[in-house]
Amino acid sequence: MKTIEHTHDLVVVGGGLSGICAAVTAARQGVRTALVQDRPVLGGNASTEIRVPPVGANQCNFAYSRETGLIEELFLNNLLRNPTWCPEGWNLELESLVRNETSLDLFLNTAVCEITMHEGGKQIAGVKAYCSMEETWHVFAAPYFADCSGDGIVGSLSGAEFRMGVEARAEFDEPMCPEEATGETMGMSLHLHARDAGRAMPFMLPDWVGMEINHDDFGPYRPVNEHFFADTGGFWWLEWGGALDTVHDTTKIKEEVQRITLAVWDYLKNRSPLAERLATYELDWMGAVPGKRESRRFIGDHILTMNEIDAQAYFEDAVAYGGWGFDHHPPDGFHDKENPSTHQYLRGPHNIPLRSLYSRDVANLFFAGRNISATHYALSSTRVMLTCAQIGEAVGMAASYAIRSRRNPRELVSGKAVRAIQRDLLRADHHIHALELPIKNDIAPEAEVRASSTFSDGDPVESWGTDRLGDRRMLQLPVVTDRLDSLALLINADEDTELRYHFHQGPVNGSTYPEERLAGGAVAISAGQSRWVELPVGAAIQRPGWHFLILEENPAVAVHIVETPPGRRWYYLKPDDPIRPNPFSAWTARSLAIGMERAVDADGARVDAPDWSEHARQFASMSAFLQFGYGCRATPAQPVHEPSMVVNPHSRPTREPNLWVSAATSFDSPEWIELSWKEPKSISEIQILFDSSLHFHFYQSWQGYAVNTIPAIVRNYRIIATHADGSESVVVEINGNHQRNRRHRVELTQLRRLRLEILDANGLPRAQVYSIRTLSSASS
């Protein structure tokens, strides 16, 4: 049998989103990297074989929590070239992301089977993997390894310590844990997909399935009939197997979940309330590989706990963040009718330390994905794929630093080493929550900044429709002055009436939900249309940042809706949901599809839609990506979209929006923002971070979108340099941009001014820019 030997700087085992991000990030740092994947396709649980839609930090009560960095680059490319979210198109994007990197070698269908250790047994020397398609053994030697395989094959074979199951409550004082530790984990799922064949399609349940499912078998928390048409299948709760060994009993678990899935399809086709509608539907696809939630969790120098996530604990070595809730699935899955899955929201985003991303006993082994050093309930939050992708990006960057400095992972977690890793991650637009760290050699903060125009809520308002106050409503807004005198709302009133309101500040942690009431009252309103009504506030602002206006129910009043830049957001009361408790907020944001009779809340529930204007209906195709608030004017005006925002330390919203926004424009002439320095400068790189609608989270489905770019992202732009002698030159000109993060290598000396001219966006009638970074030649 053939054997091929390979030598790399880093070997990443596992081609899910965490492994992809680890390998690509390292390769982009110049690291010679191998990505070894045991399946024929990339993507792990998000692959074409399994098709679990990736989710991330959208259960953390912070409005702008979407992941950026490498995973956003992937999603924006997929939106551009695969807007229908076709699984095969997605697979092509995954493979292209990997194969486009010249320093990265991809090995598909290659399963790791053996490990070779250095003398002493504390470091991995190599891994041996078999490719059955070629009857070939591949032997990989490297100084560093990253186990991103999910089950942790490299860690297990190398003798790295791990745990499985649920900890006893006393071990870490985690309130959701049982009194005694158990070996139970969360089960596995198989997804299905159906399609309309256009003619009658029978389905006969095979005899070997051996079970018949009817309506009462679903229990109260699995609304199969209500949820089917949202994604024509793909039920996450078709799961089982947590009471078994989720490594060695995988085949047994898969076969039982397959029987459950086929029995559910039999019910839908032949006995459900949907049977008549489904008469022409056929089972188009069913997963052949189960999606795993949990198995081995390896022990690092730190075990991340549920309490640390809940408290948003500070870690000096924070390198990634998450924001999915505590999402526990009972081990018996579908067969357990009494104990539902629970999805408890977090108080805010949390960070993940580097000490949880390597083995404490195998000196050169990193981990990324669902196998990191965490308790069961901490893992219930960190295991989702976009968080795993963030972890993978962090591991790839940490590994590249380890290779350059010839240090083991344990030597990277403090001082200059971890600061260098964090800076490189931030420069790549990777997010670490609440970390404020200047980019090395960025001279943009030294510049004076001015712009062509600035958005103000005093500008003329274009109404997109009205929202009748059939229940309480809430408007989020940033307040950064030391006092707020009043707020004015644009209102329709059917009759003379009274509007009651309350004004609250947000929590100390900067999350976007109301806490302490600062002011409130009631105002008399006369019948009339499109009238500005002043609401006295008269409040001293104790904590500049997010504040909230709550309007009491009054069906005689309708408030005008406006499309708004980041900062303002419209909320309504969250419908009761016993399996998705939110201990911190009663509110949820609207995700609006203009033209639909019903709107969709942030959790996918249907709610009454507003009365949309004809103006709004012109933008129906892009409405999923837009942000809406109420027509509202603050006194005094709030300076939150100023040009200077592009050189502050933040590249996304924190306690305020942190971006420059131009006035509304048709782009008949460019909007521009300009940096100027008192003394001539030399720069080697210009980085621009555009607004990519960070309030928006891609759907937890494979539905696709009506447009293929995010409307807020700048489409066409150019960068003009003014030199010390007064001459000008166009140094960058881009048409058709669809990415948030754009980095341009330049060689500029004797530079006095740099102007970014924005010629058009991808549909939004404004220019919106978070950051401009100008790296001096010393950083080359």
C-alpha positions in Angstrom: 0.0 0.0 0.0 1.3 3.5 -0.9 2.6 5.9 1.8 3.2 9.6 1.3 5.1 11.7 3.8 4.3 15.5 4.3 6.0 18.2 6.3 4.1 21.3 7.3 4.2 24.0 10.0 0.7 23.3 11.2 -1.6 20.3 10.7 -5.3 21.0 11.2 -7.5 17.9 11.5 -11.2 18.4 10.9 -12.8 20.4 8.0 -15.8 21.9 9.8 -16.1 25.7 10.1 -13.7 25.7 13.0 -11.0 23.8 11.1 -11.5 25.8 7.9 -11.1 29.1 9.8 -8.1 27.8 11.7 -6.4 26.5 8.6 -7.2 29.6 6.3 -6.2 32.1 9.1 -2.8 30.4 9.6 -2.2 30.1 5.8 -2.9 33.8 5.4 -0.1 34.5 8.0 2.3 32.6 5.8 2.1 29.3 7.7 2.5 26.1 5.6 -0.7 24.4 6.6 -2.4 21.0 6.0 -6.1 20.6 6.4 -7.0 17.0 6.9 -10.7 16.1 6.6 -12.1 12.6 6.8 -15.2 13.3 4.7 -15.5 14.1 1.0 -16.8 17.6 1.6 -16.0 20.5 4.0 -18.3 22.2 6.5 -18.8 19.6 9.3 -22.4 20.0 10.6 -22.9 22.7 7.9 -21.8 20.5 5.1 -23.9 19.2 2.2 -23.9 15.8 4.0 -25.5 17.1 7.2 -27.0 20.6 6.4 -27.4 22.1 9.9 -27.7 25.9 9.3 -24.9 27.7 11.1 -25.9 30.0 14.0 -23.9 32.1 16.4 -24.1 35.0 18.8 -27.8 35.9 18.4 -29.2 35.0 21.9 -27.2 37.4 24.0 -29.4 40.6 24.3 -27.0 42.7 22.3 -28.4 44.1 19.0 -25.1 44.1 17.1 -23.6 40.8 17.9 -23.0 39.2 14.5 -19.7 37.6 13.8 -17.2 39.4 11.5 -13.7 38.4 10.4 -13.2 35.3 8.2 -16.6 33.8 8.8 -18.3 37.0 7.6 -16.1 37.0 4.5 -17.4 33.5 3.7 -21.0 34.4 4.3 -20.8 37.6 2.2 -19.2 35.6 -0.6 -21.9 33.0 -0.4 -24.6 35.7 -0.4 -23.1 37.2 -3.6 -22.6 34.0 -5.6 -25.2 31.7 -4.0 -28.1 34.0 -2.8 -30.6 31.1 -2.8 -28.3 29.3 -0.2 -28.2 26.2 -2.3 -26.3 23.5 -0.5 -24.1 22.7 -3.5 -23.3 26.4 -4.0 -22.4 26.6 -0.3 -20.1 23.6 -0.6 -18.3 25.3 -3.5 -17.8 28.5 -1.4 -16.3 26.4 1.4 -13.9 24.6 -0.8 -13.0 27.7 -2.7 -12.1 29.5 0.5 -9.7 26.8 1.3 -8.2 26.0 -2.2 -7.6 29.7 -2.9 -4.9 29.8 -0.2 -1.5 28.9 -1.8 0.0 28.0 1.6 -2.8 25.5 2.4 -2.9 21.9 1.3 -6.3 20.2 1.5 -6.7 16.4 2.0 -10.3 15.2 1.7 -11.4 11.6 2.4 -8.4 11.3 4.7 -9.1 9.9 8.2 -6.5 10.1 11.0 -5.9 6.7 12.5 -2.6 6.9 14.3 -0.4 9.3 16.3 3.3 9.4 16.7 4.6 11.1 19.9 8.1 12.6 20.5 10.2 10.9 23.2 8.6 11.6 26.6 5.0 11.4 25.2 4.2 15.1 25.8 4.4 16.3 22.2 2.9 15.0 18.9 5.5 14.3 16.2 3.1 13.3 13.5 -0.3 11.9 12.5 -1.0 9.1 10.1 -4.2 9.2 8.0 -5.7 6.8 5.5 -7.4 7.8 2.2 -9.6 4.8 1.1 -10.2 6.3 -2.3 -6.5 6.0 -3.1 -5.5 3.1 -0.9 -2.9 5.5 0.4 -1.5 6.4 3.8 -0.6 10.0 4.4 1.9 10.8 7.2 2.0 14.4 8.4 4.9 15.8 10.4 4.6 19.3 12.0 5.7 21.2 15.1 2.0 22.1 15.9 -1.4 20.4 15.5 -4.9 21.7 15.8 -7.7 19.1 16.6 -10.9 20.6 15.1 -12.4 17.1 14.4 -15.4 17.4 16.8 -14.9 14.1 18.5 -11.2 14.9 19.1 -9.5 12.0 17.3 -6.0 13.6 17.6 -6.5 14.5 21.3 -7.8 11.0 22.1 -5.0 9.1 20.3 -2.3 11.3 21.9 -3.6 10.7 25.4 -4.9 14.2 26.1 -7.2 14.3 29.1 -10.9 14.8 28.3 -14.3 14.5 29.9 -17.7 13.6 28.7 -21.2 14.1 30.2 -22.6 16.6 32.7 -20.7 17.8 35.8 -22.1 17.6 39.3 -23.5 20.9 40.5 -20.9 21.2 43.2 -17.9 21.0 40.9 -18.3 24.5 39.4 -21.5 25.6 41.2 -23.4 25.7 37.9 -27.1 26.0 38.7 -28.4 23.9 35.8 -26.3 20.9 36.6 -27.7 17.8 38.5 -26.6 17.0 42.0 -24.6 14.0 40.7 -22.4 13.9 37.6 -23.8 11.9 34.7 -22.2 10.5 31.5 -25.1 11.8 29.4 -24.5 14.1 26.5 -26.8 15.8 23.9 -28.0 13.6 21.1 -27.6 13.7 17.3 -29.9 14.9 14.5 -30.6 14.0 10.9 -32.1 16.7 8.7 -34.5 16.2 5.8 -35.6 18.3 2.9 -38.7 17.9 0.7 -39.6 19.4 -2.6 -42.8 19.8 -4.7 -42.6 17.3 -7.6 -45.7 18.9 -9.3 -47.7 15.7 -9.3 -49.0 13.2 -6.7 -46.2 11.5 -4.9 -46.9 8.6 -2.5 -44.8 7.7 0.5 -44.8 4.2 2.0 -42.9 3.7 5.2 -40.4 0.8 5.0 -41.2 -2.1 7.2 -37.8 -2.0 8.9 -38.5 1.4 10.4 -40.7 -0.3 12.9 -42.5 2.7 14.3 -45.6 4.8 13.5 -45.7 8.4 14.7 -48.8 10.4 15.2 -49.7 13.9 16.5 -49.5 13.1 20.2 -46.0 11.7 19.9 -44.5 15.1 19.2 -45.3 16.5 22.6 -46.0 20.2 23.3 -42.6 21.6 22.1 -42.2 20.2 18.6 -44.7 22.1 16.3 -44.0 20.0 13.3 -47.0 21.2 11.3 -46.4 24.8 12.0 -42.7 24.7 11.2 -42.5 22.5 8.1 -42.9 25.1 5.3 -40.4 27.5 6.7 -37.6 25.3 5.4 -39.5 22.3 4.0 -38.0 20.1 6.7 -34.8 20.3 8.7 -36.2 19.9 12.2 -33.5 20.3 14.8 -35.5 18.3 17.3 -35.3 15.0 15.3 -32.6 13.9 17.7 -31.6 11.0 20.0 -28.7 9.2 21.5 -27.4 11.3 24.4 -27.7 8.4 26.8 -25.3 6.3 24.6 -21.6 6.8 23.8 -21.7 9.6 21.2 -18.4 8.5 19.8 -18.5 4.7 19.6 -22.3 4.3 19.3 -22.6 6.8 16.4 -23.9 4.2 13.9 -26.5 2.9 16.3 -27.6 6.4 17.1 -27.7 7.4 13.4 -29.9 4.4 12.6 -32.4 5.2 15.3 -32.6 8.9 14.3 -33.1 7.8 10.7 -36.1 5.7 11.7 -37.5 8.6 13.6 -37.0 10.9 10.7 -38.7 8.6 8.2 -41.6 8.0 10.6 -42.0 11.8 10.9 -42.1 12.1 7.1 -44.7 9.3 7.0 -46.9 11.2 9.5 -46.6 14.5 7.5 -47.4 12.9 4.2 -50.1 10.5 5.2 -51.9 11.6 8.5 -51.0 15.1 9.4 -53.1 18.3 8.9 -50.6 19.1 6.1 -51.2 15.8 4.2 -53.4 17.3 1.5 -50.9 20.2 0.9 -48.0 17.7 0.8 -49.7 15.3 -1.6 -47.3 16.4 -4.4 -44.2 16.6 -2.2 -41.4 14.0 -2.1 -38.5 13.4 0.2 -35.8 15.1 -1.7 -32.9 14.6 0.7 -32.1 13.1 4.1 -28.8 13.3 5.9 -26.7 10.2 5.7 -24.4 11.5 8.5 -25.8 12.7 11.8 -25.1 16.1 13.2 -23.4 15.8 16.5 -23.8 18.3 19.4 -21.4 16.9 22.0 -18.9 14.2 22.7 -15.4 14.6 24.2 -14.3 17.9 25.8 -10.6 18.2 26.3 -9.0 19.7 29.3 -6.9 22.8 28.9 -5.2 25.1 31.4 -8.7 26.6 32.0 -12.1 25.0 31.9 -14.7 27.6 30.7 -17.8 27.4 32.9 -21.4 28.4 32.6 -21.0 31.0 35.4 -18.2 32.7 33.5 -20.3 33.0 30.4 -23.2 34.3 32.4 -21.1 36.9 34.2 -19.3 37.9 31.0 -16.0 37.1 32.8 -12.9 39.1 32.0 -10.0 37.0 30.6 -6.6 38.6 29.9 -6.1 35.9 27.1 -9.6 36.4 25.5 -9.3 35.5 21.8 -12.9 34.8 20.7 -16.4 35.5 21.7 -19.8 33.9 21.7 -23.4 34.8 22.3 -25.6 31.8 21.8 -27.7 30.9 24.9 -27.4 28.0 27.2 -28.9 25.4 24.8 -29.3 22.1 26.5 -30.9 19.1 24.8 -32.2 16.1 26.8 -30.3 12.9 26.1 -33.4 11.0 25.0 -34.3 13.7 22.4 -37.4 13.0 20.4 -38.4 10.1 22.7 -38.6 12.3 25.7 -42.0 14.0 25.8 -41.6 15.5 29.3 -38.3 17.4 29.1 -37.9 19.8 26.2 -34.7 21.4 25.0 -34.1 24.7 26.7 -32.5 27.8 25.2 -31.8 30.4 27.8 -30.7 33.8 26.6 -27.5 35.4 27.9 -27.1 38.9 29.5 -24.6 39.8 26.8 -21.7 38.5 24.6 -19.0 36.6 26.4 -15.3 35.9 25.7 -13.4 32.7 25.4 -9.8 32.4 26.7 -6.9 31.0 24.8 -6.2 28.7 27.8 -9.3 26.8 26.9 -8.1 26.1 23.4 -5.1 23.8 23.9 -4.3 20.6 25.8 -2.8 20.9 29.2 -0.9 17.6 28.8 0.1 17.6 25.1 2.3 20.6 24.6 1.8 21.3 20.9 -1.9 20.6 20.5 -4.6 23.2 20.0 -8.3 22.6 20.0 -11.1 24.4 18.2 -14.8 23.6 17.9 -17.1 21.7 20.2 -14.1 19.8 21.8 -12.6 22.8 23.7 -12.0 22.9 27.4 -15.4 23.7 28.8 -18.1 22.3 31.1 -21.2 20.7 29.5 -23.3 23.8 30.1 -20.6 26.2 28.9 -20.3 24.0 25.8 -24.1 24.3 25.3 -23.4 27.9 24.4 -20.0 27.7 22.6 -20.8 24.6 20.5 -22.7 26.4 17.8 -20.9 26.7 14.5 -20.3 30.4 14.1 -18.8 30.5 17.6 -16.7 27.5 16.7 -15.6 29.4 13.6 -14.5 32.3 15.8 -12.5 29.9 17.9 -10.9 28.4 14.8 -9.8 31.8 13.6 -8.3 32.5 17.0 -6.5 29.2 17.0 -5.1 29.8 13.5 -3.8 33.2 14.6 -2.3 31.8 17.8 -0.7 28.9 16.0 1.0 31.3 13.5 2.4 33.3 16.4 3.6 30.1 18.1 5.4 29.1 14.9 7.1 32.4 14.4 8.2 32.7 18.0 8.8 28.9 18.6 6.6 28.8 21.7 4.2 26.3 22.9 0.5 27.4 23.3 0.9 27.7 27.1 3.5 30.4 26.6 1.2 32.6 24.6 -1.5 33.4 27.2 -0.1 36.6 28.8 1.9 39.7 28.2 3.2 40.7 24.8 2.5 37.4 23.2 -1.3 37.4 23.8 -1.5 41.2 23.0 0.2 40.5 19.7 -2.3 37.7 18.9 -5.2 39.9 19.9 -4.0 42.8 17.8 -3.6 40.6 14.7 -7.1 39.2 15.3 -8.6 42.7 15.5 -6.7 43.8 12.4 -8.4 40.8 10.6 -11.8 42.2 11.8 -12.2 39.3 14.2 -14.2 40.4 17.3 -13.3 40.1 21.0 -16.0 41.5 23.1 -15.2 44.7 25.0 -11.5 44.6 24.1 -10.2 48.0 23.3 -6.7 47.6 21.8 -5.1 50.0 19.3 -3.9 48.6 16.0 -0.1 48.6 15.9 1.3 51.4 13.6 -2.2 52.8 12.7 -1.7 56.5 12.3 -5.3 57.3 11.4 -6.1 58.4 15.1 -3.5 61.2 14.6 -5.5 62.7 11.7 -8.0 65.4 11.6 -11.2 64.0 10.1 -13.9 65.8 8.1 -16.7 64.6 5.8 -19.1 65.7 3.1 -22.1 65.4 5.3 -23.3 63.8 8.5 -26.6 62.1 9.3 -28.9 63.8 11.8 -32.3 62.9 13.1 -33.2 66.5 12.4 -33.0 65.7 8.7 -36.2 65.4 6.7 -37.9 62.1 7.5 -39.2 59.6 4.9 -42.0 57.5 6.4 -41.9 53.8 5.6 -45.4 53.3 7.1 -47.0 53.2 10.5 -47.0 50.8 13.5 -50.3 50.9 15.5 -49.7 50.6 19.2 -51.9 47.5 19.7 -49.5 46.6 22.5 -46.5 48.2 24.2 -43.6 49.1 21.9 -40.0 50.1 22.5 -37.4 52.2 20.7 -33.7 51.8 21.4 -31.6 54.9 20.9 -28.0 56.0 21.8 -27.8 59.0 24.2 -24.3 60.4 24.7 -25.0 63.9 26.0 -25.1 64.5 29.8 -28.8 65.4 29.6 -31.8 64.5 27.5 -34.6 67.1 27.5 -37.2 65.6 25.2 -38.0 63.2 22.4 -40.3 64.0 19.6 -42.2 61.2 17.8 -43.9 61.3 14.4 -47.4 60.1 15.0 -50.9 59.5 13.5 -53.8 59.8 16.0 -57.3 58.6 15.1 -58.9 60.7 17.9 -58.0 63.0 20.7 -56.2 60.7 23.2 -53.3 60.3 25.6 -49.9 58.6 25.0 -48.1 57.2 28.1 -44.4 56.6 27.9 -41.3 55.6 30.0 -37.6 56.4 29.4 -35.0 53.9 30.7 -31.3 53.5 30.6 -29.6 50.3 29.6 -27.6 48.0 31.9 -24.0 48.6 33.0 -22.7 45.9 30.6 -23.8 47.8 27.6 -26.4 45.3 26.4 -29.4 46.5 24.5 -32.3 46.0 26.9 -33.9 48.5 29.4 -33.2 48.6 33.1 -33.6 51.6 35.4 -36.4 54.0 34.6 -35.2 57.6 34.4 -38.3 59.5 33.3 -41.8 59.1 32.0 -45.2 60.6 31.8 -48.3 61.1 29.5 -49.0 63.7 26.8 -52.3 64.7 25.3 -52.5 64.2 21.5 -55.0 65.8 19.2 -56.4 63.8 16.3 -54.3 64.2 13.2 -51.8 62.7 10.8 -48.0 62.9 10.5 -47.6 65.2 13.5 -44.5 65.6 15.7 -45.4 65.1 19.3 -43.0 66.1 22.0 -42.4 63.8 25.0 -40.7 65.6 27.9 -37.9 63.6 29.4 -35.7 66.0 31.5 -33.3 63.3 32.6 -29.7 63.5 33.6 -27.8 60.8 31.6 -25.8 58.8 34.2 -24.3 56.3 31.7 -23.9 57.5 28.1 -24.9 54.8 25.7 -28.1 52.8 25.0 -31.4 54.1 26.3 -34.9 53.0 25.6 -38.3 54.7 25.1 -41.2 52.5 26.0 -44.7 53.4 24.6 -47.8 52.1 26.4 -50.6 50.4 24.4 -53.0 52.8 22.6 -54.7 51.4 19.5 -55.7 55.0 18.5 -52.1 55.9 17.9 -49.8 54.8 15.1 -46.1 55.8 15.1 -44.3 56.3 11.8 -41.6 53.8 10.9 -38.3 54.9 9.4 -35.3 53.1 8.0 -32.4 54.0 10.3 -28.6 53.7 10.6 -27.2 51.6 13.4 -28.1 52.9 16.8 -31.9 53.0 16.8 -34.0 49.9 16.8 -37.6 49.0 17.2 -38.8 46.3 19.6 -42.0 44.7 20.7 -42.9 42.4 23.6 -41.5 38.9 23.2 -44.3 36.3 22.8 -44.3 33.7 25.6 -41.9 30.8 24.8 -41.4 28.3 27.5 -38.3 26.7 26.0 -36.5 30.0 25.2 -36.6 32.0 28.4 -34.9 35.4 28.5 -34.3 36.3 32.2 -33.0 39.8 31.2 -35.4 41.3 28.7 -39.1 41.0 27.8 -38.4 42.6 24.4 -37.4 41.3 21.0 -36.6 43.1 17.8 -38.6 42.9 14.6 -37.1 41.4 11.5 -39.3 42.8 8.8 -40.2 41.6 5.4 -42.0 44.4 3.6 -45.1 43.3 1.8 -45.8 40.3 3.9 -49.1 40.2 5.9 -47.1 39.1 8.9 -43.7 40.1 10.2 -41.2 37.8 11.8 -39.6 38.4 15.2 -36.0 37.6 16.1 -36.9 34.0 17.0 -38.9 33.3 13.9 -42.4 33.8 15.4 -45.1 35.5 13.3 -46.4 38.8 14.5 -48.7 41.5 13.1 -47.1 43.6 10.4 -47.1 47.3 10.0 -49.0 49.3 7.5 -46.3 49.8 4.9 -46.1 52.8 2.6 -45.6 52.6 -1.2 -42.1 54.0 -0.6 -41.3 51.0 1.6 -42.6 48.5 -0.9 -40.0 49.7 -3.4 -37.4 48.3 -1.1 -39.2 45.0 -0.2 -36.4 42.8 -1.7 -33.7 44.1 0.6 -35.9 44.7 3.7 -34.5 41.7 5.6 -31.1 43.5 5.9 -32.5 46.9 6.8 -32.9 48.3 10.3 -36.1 50.1 11.4 -37.0 52.5 14.1 -39.6 55.2 14.7 -39.5 58.7 13.4 -37.8 60.3 16.5 -35.9 63.5 17.2 -33.8 64.0 20.4 -33.2 67.3 22.1 -30.4 68.0 22.4 -29.3 66.2 19.1 -27.0 63.3 19.7 -23.6 63.4 18.0 -23.3 59.6 17.4 -22.6 59.4 13.6 -19.7 62.0 13.4 -16.8 61.7 11.0 -14.4 61.2 13.9 -16.0 57.8 14.6 -13.9 56.2 11.8 -10.7 56.7 13.9 -11.9 55.7 17.3 -10.8 52.3 18.7 -14.0 50.5 17.8 -15.0 49.0 14.5 -18.5 48.0 15.5 -21.2 49.2 18.0 -20.3 49.0 21.7 -22.1 51.3 24.0 -22.8 53.6 21.0 -22.9 53.1 17.2 -19.2 54.0 16.4 -19.6 54.7 12.7 -19.8 57.7 10.4 -23.0 58.0 8.5 -23.6 60.5 5.7 -26.8 62.4 5.1 -29.3 60.7 2.8 -28.1 60.9 -0.8 -28.8 59.8 -4.3 -25.0 59.6 -4.9 -25.3 62.0 -7.9 -22.1 63.3 -6.4 -19.8 61.3 -4.1 -20.0 61.3 -0.4 -16.6 61.6 1.1 -14.6 61.4 4.3 -11.1 62.8 4.6 -8.1 62.3 6.9 -5.4 64.9 7.1 -2.2 65.1 9.0 -0.1 68.1 10.1 3.1 66.5 8.9 3.7 64.3 5.8 3.3 60.6 6.5 4.3 57.3 4.8 1.8 54.5 4.8 1.8 50.9 3.5 -1.8 49.8 3.9 -5.3 51.3 4.0 -8.0 49.3 5.7 -11.6 50.2 5.5 -14.4 48.6 7.5 -17.8 49.3 6.0 -21.2 48.8 7.7 -22.5 45.3 6.9 -25.7 45.5 9.0 -24.4 43.8 12.2 -27.9 43.7 13.6 -28.8 41.1 11.0 -28.2 37.4 11.6 -28.4 35.0 8.7 -31.5 32.8 8.9 -31.4 29.5 10.8 -32.4 27.8 7.6 -31.4 27.3 3.9 -34.1 29.7 2.6 -31.9 32.2 0.7 -32.4 35.9 0.1 -33.9 38.1 -2.6 -30.7 40.2 -3.0 -27.1 39.1 -3.2 -25.4 41.9 -1.3 -26.1 43.6 2.0 -27.5 47.1 1.0 -25.5 49.0 3.5 -22.1 47.9 2.2 -20.4 50.5 0.0 -20.4 49.2 -3.6 -18.2 51.6 -5.5 -15.4 53.8 -4.0 -12.0 55.3 -4.7 -9.3 56.6 -2.4 -7.5 59.8 -3.4 -4.1 60.8 -1.9 -2.9 64.4 -1.6 0.8 64.7 -1.3 3.0 67.3 0.4 3.6 69.1 -2.9 -0.2 69.5 -3.4 -0.5 66.9 -6.2 -3.3 64.3 -6.1 -3.4 60.7 -7.2 -6.1 58.0 -7.2 -4.5 55.1 -5.3 -7.4 52.7 -5.1 -10.5 52.4 -7.2 -13.0 49.6 -6.5 -16.3 48.8 -8.3 -18.7 46.1 -7.2 -17.6 45.7 -3.6 -19.6 43.3 -1.5 -17.3 42.9 1.6 -17.1 44.8 4.8 -13.4 44.4 5.4 -11.2 45.8 2.6 -7.4 46.0 2.9 -5.4 47.8 0.2 -1.6 47.6 0.0 -0.1 50.9 -1.0 3.3 52.7 -1.1 2.6 56.3 -0.2 5.2 58.8 1.0 4.9 62.5 1.7 1.2 62.0 2.3 -0.8 64.9 3.7 -4.5 63.9 3.1 -6.4 60.8 2.2 -9.9 61.0 0.9 -12.3 58.1 0.7 -14.9 58.9 -2.0 -18.0 56.8 -1.9 -19.8 56.6 -5.3 -22.6 54.2 -4.4 -23.8 51.6 -1.9 -25.5 48.3 -2.6 -28.9 49.9 -2.3 -28.8 52.0 0.8 -29.1 55.8 0.1 -26.3 56.7 2.6 -22.6 56.1 3.1 -21.8 54.2 6.4 -18.2 53.5 7.5 -17.0 52.1 10.8 -13.2 52.4 10.5 -10.4 53.7 8.4 -7.0 52.4 9.3 -3.8 53.8 7.8 -0.8 51.6 8.7 2.5 53.3 8.6 5.3 51.8 6.6 6.9 50.6 9.8 4.2 47.9 10.0 5.1 46.4 6.6 
